[in-house]
Amino acid sequence: MQQQNEQRADLIGAYVRELFVPRDEVLDGFEQELERAGIPLIQVPPELGKLLGLLVRLMRSRRVLEIGTLGGYSAAWMARALPEGGRLITLEKSAKHAEFARSFLARAGVVDKVEVVVGSALDTLPALLEREEPQFDMVFIDADKESYPGYLDWSIRLLRPGGLIVADNVLRGGKVMEPGDDAVLNGVAEFNQHAAASPLLDSLILPNRNGQDGILLAVVREQQ
């Protein structure tokens, strides 16, 4: 029965992608390029990339922050959704990944909209305040899970009132409910708890990846 359910879930996922994720020569070849470059295949799935682009449009975003670039796949989806003059700043710890991402974003036609910042995000996030960057409309978090609580705090500081936080990998197959001594699970569990309890946020987790993981959406409340 479990195998049948998994097969059906795979079919449903394929159905959604076939209907709603258009074919794209550059984006479709991303995984093969990533593998050839020796970079882990841990990018968001195509349907989540499409969702990120939709959220950029729904928020009428002009400024987006991404924490965790990897190879630039999610950045490409979001940058393509930005209007003329829009800007995406994406933070990446690995210089190798950042170099790959810049090349990929150029092929995706959005390199002029994206700034790739190299360094540990908890070090580069304060620099965004120091250089007096305007507030962001949306933040996408998809980096090391141990640091998720810190990323949440910085996202709230850097977003405008009414801005949107999107965070990937917040269910981890349900393991976050009993994290034990696992640092990754504890980081995600703490992140979820803080997002749920914060008076500054209105939040919800939506399961994805056939129910095996989820994304968290949180809107920064307007000041009363």
N, C-alpha and C positions, 0 to 999 in steps of 0.2 A: 504493500500500500504506500509506504514512504517513497519508494522508487517511482511509483506512478504519479504521486503528487509532485515530486521533483521534476519529472518529465513534463507534466502539465504546466508547471510554473515556467519551465524553460520555453515552452511553446507560447505561453502568454507573453513572456518577455520579447521573444522574436516577433510576435504579432504587433506589439506596440512599436518596436523599432522599425519594422517594415512600413507601418502606416505613418509614423510621425517623425522619424529621423531621416532626413533626405540623404541620399548618397552624396559623398563629397570626396574627391580624389585625395586631397591633403589629409583630412581628418581620418578617412578610412585607412590610410597607410600608416597612421601614427604608431600603432602597436608594433608593427614590423620594424619601424625605424628605432623605436625604443629598445627592442630586443637586440638589434644589431649594435646599438650603442652600449649595451651592457647595463642598462638602467632598469630597475625593477618594474614589472608590469602591474602597477598599483594605481593607475589613473582611474578617474571616475568612468562609469559606463556611459555609452552614448546617450541613453535616455536621461541621465542626470546632467550631462553636458547641455542637452537641449533645455532641460528645466532651468538650469542656471541662466541661460540666455533669456528665457521667458521672464524670469524674475528680474533680471536687469531691466527689461522693457517695462514690466508691470510697475516697478519702482520709479520709472522715469529717471534712471540713474545716469549721472554724468561722471561720477567718480566712484570707482570700485577698488577695494583692497582685497587681495588674496594672500593668505598665509599658507605657504606651501605650494611651490610652482611645479615641482617634478619636471616634466618635459614640456609643459605649456599647453596641454590639451584643454583643460578646463578654462585656462586663461583665453585661449582662442575662441571658445564658445561665448564667453562673456564679452570679450573685446568686440567681436563681430556684432553683438547686440547693442553696443554703445552708439549714441548719436555722433554726428560730426562734432569734433572738439572734445569728445569724451576721453577719459583717462583711466587706465587700470594700472595700479602699482602692485606687483606681485613679489613676495619675499621668499627667497630660497637659500637654504644653508649651504648646499653643495655647489661649488663653482662649476663642476662638470655638468650638473643638471641645468644650471643657469645658462651655460654656453649652448647646450642642446636646445633649450627652450627658446633662446633668442633666434636661433636658426629656424626652428620650426615655426615660430610666430611670424617670421619674415615670409615663409612660404604660404602661411595662412592669410597673408595680406593685412596683418594688423600690427606689425611691429611699430608703426608710428603712433599707436594708441597705448602701447604698453611699456612700462619701465620695470625691468627685472633688477631687484636689489639683492645683492649677495651678502649673506651673513646670518647668524642665528637670529631668528625673528624677535626673541625677547631682548636682543640688543638693538635691532634696527627699528622696532616699533617706537621706542622713545625718540629716536632720531626724527621720525615723522612729525612729532610734536615740536621738536627743537627747530626744525626748518619751517615751522608754522604752515604746514599743509592745511588747506581747507578741509572741512569735515567731509567724510565719505557718506555715500548713500547706501552702500551695501558692502558687507564683508563676507568673504567665503573662507572658512577655516578647514584645511585638510593637510595637516602637518603632524609632527610627533605628538602622540596622544597624551604623553605625560605632561605636556605643557598646555593642554587645552584650557585649564582654569585660568592661567595667566593670559592666554589669548582672549578669553572672554572678557576679562577686565579691560584689556587694551581696546578691544572692539567697542565696548560701551563708551570709552573715552573719546574714540576717534570718529564715531558715527554721529550724524545729525539726529535730532529728535524725529522719530518716525522712520529712522533708518532700519535696515534689515540685516540680521546675522544669519548665515547659513553655515552649518557645520556638518561634515560628513563623518561616517563611521561611529555613530553614537550608541549603537546597540550591541555590536560585536557578537552577533548570534545569541543575544540574550545574556551573555556572560557578565555584563555590567551589573546585573541584579545581584550577583554574588561574586564580587571582584577578588576576594581573598587577599593574597599578598602581591598580586600582579600589578606592577607599576602602571602599565598601559591601561588596564581595566580600571584601576583606581583613579587615574587621571580623567578618564572619560566619565566615570560615575560621578566624580566631584563636579565636573563641568555640567553634567545634566542636572544635578541637584541645585547648583548655584543658579543656573538659568531658570529653573522652575520656581525657585524661592525669591529671586531678585525682584524688588518692587519697581525696578527700572525697566523690566522686560515683560512682554507678553509672549509666551513660548509654547511650542508643541513639537513633539517628535513624530515624524512620518516614517513608517517602515518602508524599506526598499530592498533591492537585490533579492527579490522573491521572499521577502520577510526575514532574511538573514542579517540584515543591518538596517540602518535608518539614518535620516538626516534630521537635524534640529533646525527649526525656524524660530527666530525670536525678533520681535519688533521692539525698538527702543520707544518707550512710552513718551508721549508729549508731556512736557512739564506743565503742571497745573498752576 
